Amino acid sequence: MKLKSFFMVMATTGLILSCTPTEQKSDVDSKNLGEAIGKSKIKVENGIMTPEVLYSFGRIGSVEVSPDKSRVLYQVTYVDIKENKTNTELFVINTDGSDKKQLTVTNARESNPQWISNGKKIAFLSNESGSSQIWVMNPDGSGMKRITDVEEGIDGFIFSPDNKKVLFIKSVKSLETVKERYPDLPKASGRIVDDLMYKHWDSWVEQIPHVFLADVSDDKLTNIVDLLQDEPYEAPMLPFGGIEQLAWSPDGKTIAYTSRKKTGKEYALSTNSDIYFYDVESGKTTNMTEGMMGYDVNPQFSPDGTKLAWQSMERDGYESDKNRLFVMDLATGEKNYVTEHFDYNTDAFVWNTDNKTIYLVACVEAKTQLFSADIQSKEITPITKGKHDYATVALGNGKLIAKRHSMSQPDEIYAVELSNGQATEISFENKHILDQLTFGETEERWIKTTDGKEMLTWVVYPPNFDSTKSYPALLYCQGGPQNTVSQFWSYRWNLQLMAANGYIVVAPNRRGVPGFGQEWNEQISGDYGGQNMKDYLSAIDALAEEPFVDETRLGCTGASYGGFSVYWLAGNHEKRFKAFLSHAGIFNLEAQYLETEEMWFANWDMGGPYWDKTNATAQKTYATSPHRFVDRWDTPIMITHGEYDYRILASQGMMAFNAAQLRGIPSRMLIFPDENHWISKPQNGILFQREFFRWFDQWLKP
């Protein structure tokens, strides 16, 4: 895209803001509770999980601790399967779990809640006016008032420490449209593409997020400034970056934001993002991580404002590099690699009030725990232990407040004692459903691989498991590829739901997942059809030897890279499996190289383009593409895919299905015309689960 065209478009992009205080919502207590999608009242039969039960859980989102550390503000999303809709509401609770109160009861979506005015007010996003805008209310839910009217809505926001200014995220046009170029063709639907990264995950890149700064007074915004005015760059970064990529300094004079200041082909080939400082008074922008070549994201100022912490990857083009914790002394510019001697990723973190300690979230051996990091000594000390995953961390009064889940429980909020790691659940959002369910045991097994290493494999047993009986088993193949099979809870790949349908689930942490050191994580790059596939077979072979596993009724499933694994194993399993199911999987690696969007991913993991005949790694990769083994397919296979998936195009699934049909292999395809790489709509999710079990039951159950 030409920069001149971008600047012209930017100059015409306007913000429409309210000039007077806007309408108020009535207090929450006067709302008709029956009108809003809320907590499910489902009754569970026989204690067994079903897809309908799975979609009845409340899903806890963002969690914010009040300035005095006494209360927790959080959001919960509910699902209405019949209406095929979701709804998000806001709650507040004391950090000891008492005095829980629902603050909103509407079918508008309230989200992104934050404490402002030193805890005297709450700000949040709501789409009640037709687009996502900032609202404020009292801590008891009364006095709701909209304070913005930004054209096309706001995607996230954060108030300055003194509440006199606000940062907000809004999408701006990044391309001249056909209608603008050719006004006489108002009904033309074509897109004109001149450069790479024209699509991303599930959308065409026609808008990008920018950060805006505004003054707040009398419940309205004035003096609005685009921090990236006339810059064709994202901040925060697509597709997953949000408000966590922005930060205010404690004195409100500096804004830190994350951006990868590249466009087109350069953007598609590089992961080199940086942390930028914006001086509020002068408007000057400074790159604080110049020369650090990988992802640098998620800045946080220390409470005294003297230091900056952030997450950093080292190598450009490697999106699964070690996620390191760095701290910079802002007076000297000295950078300190805090987790240098800790061989695991930093997944999330928060400063302690002493300005010397950082509490972080890290996955170690497929359990995600809370740790304490001394930024001077670089000593990393575990705080928690157990069979679970912590997902977030925030600072309470002498405690940590964190979301936690496991394979047997969706996210709930816990208060964690710093002295001994003792965790106490305080939210109990889903207790009324969990109390009705019987889950199977989740066993941690260490299995020897073909090269003599030990591999942690989760084995999930059916509820009321009887070791004297023989069960069918499913091998679960992880996506990513570099995602740990931790104690995760999923609304699509829920291992307890699989177990509830009478299957023993085998979930290996094969080569190429974090949580077991960098060597284990990095082995998979350039070796897609190699050691990790042997690891999968080692795991299923070990379980097939058990008397309670029927080795004649083994299935295999997975999504994304897991879907690739299914396709690969379908041609290389030596008749171990009796049925396969692949979702959003890569079938033809040569086609995938030119169909995908983030080229850094394809270059790093595949080794490079298939036409580079001098590149041994690339040639090895493409020689082991699943489509090259279709002549060996001999087992029923089901394929599912979403047509909005621009990471792995639906054509990959269609090719695999067509190949199976032409070879006479029993096969089925489930295509979602309105889903992306995931399945997000409630009824589509239920449909997926029903077809998943209909397929495996057909081939693996008598």
N, C-alpha and C positions, 0 to 999 in steps of 0.2 A: 504494500500500500504506500502511495506517495505521501510524504509528510505534509506537503502543501495541502492536499485534499483533507487530511485529518484535521489540520488547524482550521480550515474553513468550516468543517462540520462542527468542531468544538466551539467556534465563535458564535454559532447559531443555536447552541444547546442552552436552553434557559431553565431556571429554577423558579417555580411559582410557590411563594411562601405566604402564609397567613399574616395579615397585618394587624389583626385584632384577635383577642382570645376566642377560641372556637368552642363548639358544643361540648357539653359535659355528658358523660354517661351517668345514669342513676346508680345509687349505691348497690353493691353486690347483693345485699340481703333482700332487696326488693325485686330481684330478677326471678323470672319463672324458671325454676330448675329443670322443668320438663322440656324446655325448648333447646337446651344445649346438650351436645354430645359430651357425656361425662363418664364417670367410673362405671365399669361393667358390673352387672348383677348376675353374671352367668353362673349356672349350677353345673358342676362337673359330675358326670356319671362314672361310677366305678373307680374314681381317682385317676383316670387315664387322660393324658393330654391329647387334644385333637387340634387341627388347624384353627378351628373356631375359638378354642380356649387360648391358643397362642396369641391370636389377634385381640384378645380381650384384656391383655395386660396394659396397665398404664405405663407410659414410657417417659421416664424422668429425663429432662434436658438440662439446661444450664442451671448452675447452682451458685448463688452469691451470698457471702457472709456479710452481715451488717457491720458498719464501722465500729460499733462497740463490741463486736464479736459475740453478741448474745442471741442473734436470730439468723435464720437461713431462709433466703428467698429462692424459690425454684419454680420451674415450669414442668408440667406434665401433659403429654399428648395422649388423647384417647381416640379410639377407632370405632366407627359405626360401619359394620360390614354391610348391612342392608342398604344404607345410603351411600356406601363406597366413599366415605369421607373421614377425615380426621379433624380433631379440634384440640387446641392447646390452651390450657388455663394456668393461672399463677397461684402459688401457695406460699405461706410463710409459716415457720415453725421455730420454736426455741431450740438452741443447740443441744439441750438435754432431751429433746423429743416431745416436750409438752406444748400445749396451746397451739395445736395445728389449726390453721385457718385457710380456707379457700378464698382468695381475694377477687377472682373474676369468675363469672358464670355466664358466658355468652357463646354464641357460635362464630364470633369473630376470633381471629387467631391472635392471642396475646403471647409475646415471646421476648427474648433478650432483656429480661428484667434486671434492673440495677438500682442500688441504693444511691440516693443523691441527698443533698442538703444535710449532710452529716447524719443520715438515717431518718430524717424527718419526712422525706418524700421517697417515692419509688417512681422510676421512669421505666417505660417499656415500649415495645412496638405493638401496634394493633392495626389490623386491616379493616376495622369497622367502617371507615369512611370510603372504602373501595380500593385503597392502596395502603401499603405499610407505612405508618407514620408514628412519630414519637408522641406518647401520652404520658401524663404524670398523674399520680394519685397519692393519697395518704397511706400510711403503712397498714391501716385497717381496711383498705379497699375502697374507701369513700372518696368523693371529690374527684372523680376521673375527668381529665380534661386533655383534649388534643392540643398540642402546641406547634405542630408543623403541618404544612400542606405542600410537600415537595412533589413536583411532577414526577409521575411514575413510581414514586415511593422510595423508601429508605431501606437499605439492606442490613444496617447495623449502626451503632452509635456508642459514644462514650463521652461523658461529661468531664470537664476539667476539674481539678481538685477543689477549686473555689466555686464551681457550678456556674461560673459566668460565661463559659464558652462550651461548645460541644463540637466534637468531631462526628461526622456521619459519612456513611458509605452510600454512594449512589452510582448507578450505571450511566455511562455517557456513550454516545454514538462513536464508533471507531471507524466506520466506513461510510462513504457516500453511497446512498441507495440508488437503485436503478431509477426510481421515480424522480429523485433529485437530478440525476444526470440526463434523463429523458422525460421531461414533464408531459410530453405528448403520448407516453405509453403507461398510463396510470394502472392498467390491469396486467402489465407484464409481471411475471413471477420469477424470472431468472435472477441468479446471483452471479456477479462478475468477480472472479477470483484472480488475483495477480501475484499471490505470495502464499507461503505455507502458514500453518496454524489457522486455517479458515474454519475449522471445526474443533470442538473440544468436549470430550466425554459424551454429551447429549444435546449439544446446541451448536448452531453456526455462530461464529465469533463476529457479531455485528455491533455488540456493545461491550464495554469493559468497565470494571469498577474503578472509581476514583474516590479519594478522601477529600471531604470538604470541611472547612472550619467556619464556625459562625458564632457570633455573640448571642447570648440569651438574656433577654430582659422582658419583664412583663409578659411572660409566657409566649414570646414570639422570637423568631430568629432574624438577625440583621447582619450586615457586613459579611456576606458569604464569600468565601475564598476557596477556590479549587487548589489544593496543594500541588497538583500536577498539571496546572493550567498549561495548555498547548503541548503537553507531553503525551505521546501515544502509548503509554505504559499502564499496566495494571497495578493497583495498590488498593486493597490486598490482592493476592495472586489467585487467579482461577486455577482449578475449579473449586477448591476446598477452603481457601483462605477466608477468614472472617475478622471479627473485631479483635481477636487475639493477636493479630499482626500489627496492631497499633498500640501506642502507649503514651500517656502523659507523664512528664517529669513531675515530681512532687510540688515544685514551685509554679507549675503551669506555664513555664516559659519555653519549653521544648516539647516537640512532638516527635516520637520515633515511629517510623512506619517501614513496612517491608515491601520491596518491589524488585522485579526482575526487569531492568530497563533495557529490554530488547524487543524487537518485533520480527514478524515473518520467519524466514528460514533460520535466522540467528536464534530467535526465541525457541523454535522447534528443536534446535540442536543442543541447547544449553540449559543447565539447571542453576546457573550462577545468579542467585538473588543476593540482595544486600539490605542492610539496615541503614536507613537514612534519618538524619535529624533535620527537623524543620524549625527554624527560629521564629517564634510567634511574632515577635516585635519587628524583625527586619525582613522576614519572608525568605531568608537565605536557607538553602538546602545543602547538607554536607553528607557525603557517603562515609559512614563510620566503619565499614568493613571492607574497604577497598583492598583488593589483592587476595581476599578470601574467596576461593573459586567455586565452592558448592552452594547448597542452600544455606542461607542465613535468615532465620525467621523468628517471630514471636518474641520481640524485645520486652523486657520488664526492668524498670528502674528500681534500684534499691530504695527502701523507705526514706533514707536521708538524701537521696538524689546524687550520691557521689559515684555510683557504679551502675553499669548496665549489664544485665544477663540476657543471654539469648541462646537458641539452639542453632547448631552449625554443622553442616556436612563439609568434608574436605575437598572432594573431587568433583569437578565439573562434569556433568553428564551422567552421574551415578545417583539416581534418586533414592536408592536404598543403602547408601553409605551410612556409616555409624553416625547417629544423631548425637552430637557432642554438646556438652554444656560449657559455654564460655562466659566469662565475666570480664568487663573492661573497667579499668580505673579511668574515670572521665577527666580527671585532672592531668594525668600523665599520658593517657591513651594506651597504656600497657594492657595487653590481652592475656588472660589467664585461662588455660584449658583445664577446667576443674575436674572433668571425668577422664583425664588422661590415662589413669591406671584402672579404670572401670570398663570392662570389655562389653558393655551393653549400652543400648540406646537410652537417651533421656526423652521420655514420651510427653511429659508435662512437668511444670515446676512452679514454685512460689517462694518468694523471699520471706525469711523470718524478720522480725522487728529488730534483731541485733545487727543487721546489715553484714553479718559474717557467715550466716548459715542459709542454705537453700534446701527446701524439701522437694524431692523429685519423685516422679513415677517412672519405674523401669521394669521391664519384663526379664526375668531370670528363670531359665529352665521352665518356660511355659506357664509361669505364675507371675502376675504383675503386682508388684509390691511398692510400698512407700519407703523412701530412703532419706537420710539426712546427709548433706554434703557440706563439709567445712571448706570454704573457698580458699583458705590459705594453705592448709596442710594437704588438701585434695583427698582427704579421707572420706570414704563413702560408707555410711553405717546403715544397715537395714533397721527399719522400724517395725514392719509387719511381716507376718509369715502366714502360710495357710494355702488352701486350695481354692483360689479366687483370683480375680483381676481387679485392681483399683484402676479407675479410668480418669479421675481428676483429683486435684488436691487444692485446698484453700486453707487459709490460716484462721483458726478459731482462737478462743481465749484459753491458752494452755493446751489446746487440742488441734488436730487437723480435721477438717471437714472434707469428706471425699465420697464420690460415687464408687460403688463396688458391685460387681456381678460375678456370676459363675455359670457353669453349664447347667446348673439347677436353679438359678434365680436371676431375673432381670435386674437392671440397675436399681439400687436403693441407696439412700444417703446414710453415711456412717460418721460417727464421731470417734476419732482415734486418739488414744492417750499417747503423748509423746514419750512418756517415761518407759512404757512397757509394750506399746503397740496394741493394747487391748482395744478392740473395736466394738462399738455399740450402735446397732441400727436405730435410726431415729425417724425415718420416713414411713415405713410400713405401707407403702402405696399399694402393694399387691398381696398383702397378707391374706386377704379374704379369698383370693384364688389359690395361692400356694398352699394354704391349709387344706384345700380340697384335693390336692394332687399327690400321687405317689410317684416319685422319681426313681429311676434305676441308679445303681451305684456307678460312680465314676472312678475308675481305677487308673493309677499311674504305673505304667510298665516301662521297663528299660529293655529294649530288644537289640541284639547284636546285629550289626549290618555286615554286608559282604566284605567290607574292608576292615572289619574288626573293631569298629567303634560302637558306642552305646547310644541308642536313639530313644528318646522319651516318646512313648505312644500312649495316648488316652484310649481307654476301652470303656465304653458306656454300655451297661447291661440293661435289658428290659426290666420294667417294674415287676416285682415279685419273681425275680429270676430264680430258676430251678436248675441247679447244676447237673441234675440227672437227665435233663431233657436236652434235645439238640435243636439249635436255633440257626436260622439264616444270618448272614453277616454282611455288612456294608463297609467297604473301604472308602473313607472320606479323604478326598484329595484337596489340599488347601490351595487357594488362589494367591495372587500377589505378583510374582511368586514368593517374594520375601515378606510374608506375614506369618507370625507365629501361630501355631494351633495352641492357643492358650486356653484359659478357662473362660472362653468367650460365650456370650449369649447372642443368638441370632434369630431374627424373625423369618429367615428363609432357610438357613442351614442350621436348624436347631437339632442338635444331636439327641437331646432328650425326647423330642418328638419322634425321631426315627426309632429310638429305642422303645417308645410307647407303642409303636406299631409292630413290635415283636422282633426287632432286629438287634443284634449285637453290632455296635458301631466301633470301627477301628480307625483311629485318627492319629496318624504318625506325624511327628515333627521331623520330616525328612530333611535332607540336605537343602540349604537355601532358605532357612528361616532364622530370624534374629532370636535372641534369648539364650543362645548357646555359644556365644563368642563370635568374633568377626570371621574367623576361618570357616566355621560351619556355615555362616550366613552367605559368604561370598562364593562358596564353591560352585553354586548353581550357574553363575554367569558364564555364558558360552558353553554350557553343558546341559542344555534342556533335556535331551534324551538320554542322559547318562546316569550318574550315581544316584540322583534323587529318585529315579524310576526303580533302580535296584532297591533303594530303601523302602519304597512302597511295597514291593514284592516281599521283602524280608518281613515286614510287619504283618501282612495278610497271611503269609506262610506260617509264621509263628502262632498266630491265633487259630489257623486252620488245624493245627495239631491238637488243639484242646478238644476233649470229648464232647463238650457242650456246643461246639461249632460244627455245623454240617458243611463239610468242605465241598459238597456237591451243590450248595445253594449260596454262592458268594456273589455279591454285586459290587459295583464300583461307581462312585459319583463325585462330582465336583464342579466348580464354576471358575471361569476366567482361566488362570493358569491351571487351576484344578480341572477345568473343562478340557484344556489341552492335554493334561495328564490322562484323562479318560480316553480321549481319541488315540493317544500314543499307546496306552496299555491295550486298547482294543485290537491293535495289530501286533502286540508283543507279550501276550499274557499266557501263552502255552496252555490254553483251555482251563485256566484257573477259575475264570468268572463265567457266570451264566446270564448276566445282564449288566448293561451300562446305561448311565444317564449323564449327559454333559450339558451344562448351561453356559452360554456366552463363551465358549471355548475357542481356542485357536486351532484350526484344522490344517491350514496351508500356510506355513511360515513365510514363504516367498510372497504370497499375496498380502499377508499381514504386514510385512515390512513396508509396503507401499500404501496400505489402507489406513494404518493407524495415524495418530496426529502427533504425539509427543515422540519425536524421532530420537531424542536422547535415550529413551527407554529401549527402543529397538536396537540402536547402535551398541549400547552397553551390554544388554543381555544376549542378543543374537550374535554380536561380534562385528556387525557391519552389514553392508548390502550384499545381496546374493550374487550380484554381478562382479564383485571383487574376487576374481579367481586366485589371487595371490594371498588372500586372507584365510589362513588355515582354520581359525576359529569359526568364522562365518560359514565356510564351506562345510565344516563338521555339523554346524547347527542345521543348515538347510538339508543336509543329507539325512537327518533324522526327523524331518518333519512328518507329522502323523499321516498326511495324505499319501506318503510314499509307501505306507504299509497296508493300504486298503485291500490289497490282494490277499492279505492274511486274515481279514475280518471274517469271523465265523459265529458271532454272538449277537443276540438282540441288543439294539441300542436306541435310546430315545434322546432327542436333541431339543433344547429350548433356547430361545434367544429373543431379545428385544430389538425392534427396528430403529429405536432411537439410540442404539449403542454405537457411538462413533469411535470408541476405543478398539473394540473388536466387532467389526461389522457383521450384521445378521447374515450376510452372504457366506460367512465362514460356516455357520450352522446349516445353511441351505446346501452348501457343497457337500458337507458330511452326510446329510440326509439323502441327497441325491445319489451319492456314492453307495450308501447302504441299500437303497432301493434298487439300483442298477445291479448290485451284486446279489440281490435276492435275500438280503439279511432282514429279518423282522425288525421293523423300525417305525418310529413315530416322531412327529415334530410338533412342537407347541410354540407358535410365534406370537409375540405380543406387539401389535403395531404401535402401542402408546407407552412402551416401557424402554428404559435405557439399559445400562450394564447391570442394573439391579431391577428388582420388581417392587415398586413402591405403592401401587394402588391396592387397597384392601382386598377387593374381590379377585383381582389378578393373583394376589398372594395366596388366597384360598384355592383358586383354580390350580396354581402351580403345585401346591401341596397335595391336592386330591389326585392330580395326574401322576405326581411323583410316586405315590404309594400304589396307585392302580397299576402302574407299570411294573414296579418291583414285585408287588404281590402276584402279578400274573406269571412271572418267570421264576420267582424264588420261593413261593409258598405252594404246598400241594393243592 
